[in-house]
Amino acid sequence: MDKSKPFIFSITELDAKGYTPTSFEWKINAGRIVKGQNSREVEVATTSANGFEKITATVEVGGFDPSCATTIVSCSTKIIW
């Protein structure tokens, strides 16, 4: 990942067994979300991620069967300065 370019984290496959996820709450450990906070995909600016070796995005997905809890997924990528 190049510091000067935004990075995109996305959820591409969800096995929701007939339910459509209706909420997406993204959090990142470094950088900042510039687009897509409440969608399946976020764009992250890395210019403010100084001192971090990698960026981790975590998303809490809601809208499944009410008997299920929300689903939390996390992914990391290395920052190349």
Buried (B, 14 or more C-beta within 10 A) or exposed (E): BEBEEBBEBEBEEBEEEEEEBEEBEBBBEBBEBEEBEEEBBBBBBBEEBEEBEEBBBBBBBEBBEEEEEEBEEEEEBEBEE
